[in-house]
């Protein structure tokens, strides 16, 4: 196997303006020699992030982007509110720079006021946090990254990339009892919605690549917003509307492991003033998936918040049609995030349409599940993870839907481990590529949690693990979900079966709900809630 068979080769990104593919003298468009570590659950990520920020001192550099930030969200108990943690770093003369999506109005269930307050706290402590609305109409900045650089101490350099925002609801763990600092969601999720998510910790040369992504956005000369009303409001609130310069980027960190990481992104074709680093937009996340899916032979494992849009899932359907032995497992939220007479049914129409396409292509080789905790409360799946044949793994901010592949800013990491997995000598699906340790460990960690299987012995001793085999893993999910579904249907009598998997069946819609949702879905908006007219040049 060559990495060019799985990753985007030079020229395949479709964006020649970015510095990402020109950073290395050898011309490589990915980074070798890294150590990627999957941090499953917000509590795991927040604990590590807190410890890393506390290690920072004067002259170090802390960069972050976020879709939403709540300054009062605690990383690990009282006194560790993210706003206070970042302000304390700034008071130690750490250079703190942030980019928060300005967001839409709170009355529309967005986070404009929270993001403004978060930015103001950091500014008052000596950092700098800009509210960035340099997006296409109806779009958002959805990237979630943190970069910590330490001049003179490069061994501490680390970058975090994934799906976890620095905000409420995210601080949950494997028990999935929810974040005590909660935001309201659909009633089925209860007062403290259980939350499942994943972030990557990256060490090695790729840290400088993530930093370059931040620098490109920070140095964008376009005004932070084109709205005269918003500009006036920014002046009234004395918001910073011009980015100060960043210190020069220091040398890339030394190699730390055996993981190759390629950063994939989405940027829209921005109207009027295009991004200088992506004047025609960038669709490398979509292109990365398209290329990897062409090699899929054994198992596609997906955890995703949406799994919407027939246009996007068509590439998964083609892979299933081409390869009669290919299996696909999807783990998604059982219930949409918000209740609503129109939005709830519209979301379900979009999802059902996409899942129907997958099942037409793969039949019973496609299985989709929701999650619940041991109390029977649905778990909101916010993770954005895909593992193909235990070789190619992707973790990022992007969902499998149209807006993440065409319209919002997104950042994802495609990871390929140079180390083959010794636990299964035979290649999955008869491929010559062979399973790789990172991709397989990530899939097994997630599967074991959903099945209530510990399996630590297999990881420690290198002994074979039954879940390594795609067909066995597929069957284990089928059996676990069937047992738990039957237990619920029988009135929860007797011991609860192990596992957290529920077979996904979209709730039925009344005639009125279908009448309201279907025209909106097919005519006015796509399943992501964007007007059809905003799709111009949204191709991949």
Helices and strands as residue ranges (DSSP letters): G 3-5, G 20-22, E 31-40, H 42-54, E 61-66, H 82-91, E 95-101, G 106-108, H 112-124, E 128-132, E 145-149, G 154-156, E 158-162, G 187-189, E 194-196, E 198-203, H 206-218, H 228-236, E 259-267, E 282-283, H 284-293, E 299-303, H 310-322, E 327-331, H 343-362, G 363-365, E 366-372, E 378-381, E 385-388, E 392-396, H 402-406, E 410-417, G 428-430, H 437-451, H 456-461, G 466-468, H 470-489, E 501-503, H 511-519, I 520-524, G 532-535
